[in-house]
């Protein structure tokens, strides 16, 4: 029982939800203190397009049913910069 509760708690802490995917933009709702999880999800999406995620903006913290406080972040998929020699 304790193990199930611990696994559920960890899943909720690292959870994020894709709100919208429109071409090269992706909007993700995430726990306010878990920006890196949203960034990783955006990178995964952008890699399917052969690009990398670039953070555009993060909205203010807000109350949510899933998280104590959540934020919505927007990322744009951009062409990676060429490697410098």
N, C-alpha and C positions, 0 to 999 in steps of 0.2 A: 504494500500500500504506500509506504513512504517513498519507495523508488518511483512509483507512478506519479505521485505528486511532484517529486523533484524533476522528473523528465518533463512534465506538463509546464511547470514554472519556467524551466529553461527555454522551452519552445516559445512560450509567450513573451519572454524577455527579448528574444532574438527575432521575433516575428515582424514582418512588414507586409504591406498590401499594395499591390500595383493598382493605382486609381485609374490611370489612363496611359495608353501607349498609342502615340500618333506618329507614325513614320520614324523620325529621328529623335523624338522627344518621349520621355517616360516620366510619369509623376507617381511618386511613392509615398504612402503614409507609413510612418514608423514611430516607434517610441522616441520621445524627444531626446533622450540621452543615448540613442543607438543609431546615430547618423551613419556610422561605418557599415552597418548592415544594409541600409538603403543604398549606399554607394556601391557595395558589392553586388547587389541585385541589379542595379543600373548597369554596372560593368558587364555582368553576364548577358544582359539583353543586348547591349551595344556590340559585344563580341560576335553575336550572331549576324550582325551587319558589317563585320570587319572593321569596327571602329572602337573608340574608347569613350567612356562616360565623362562628361564635363559638367560640374555642378553649376546650375544657373541661379537657383534661389531656394531658400527654405522659408516657409511661412512661420508665423508666430506659434508658440506652443498653445495647444488647446486641449480641453477635456475630451476624453473618448471612452467608449464602452470597453474597447479591447485593452487600452493602455491607460495608466493613470494620467499621463500627459502625452500627447502625440504632436508630431509636426508633419507637414507635407513638404517634400522636397521635389524639385524639378531638375532633371538632368537632360542634357542634349548629347547625342552621339556625334562625335567629331572624328575626323580623320587623324590618326596619330601623327605627331610630328616626326620627320625623318631623324634617324639617329645622327648625332653630331660626331664628326671624326676628329 
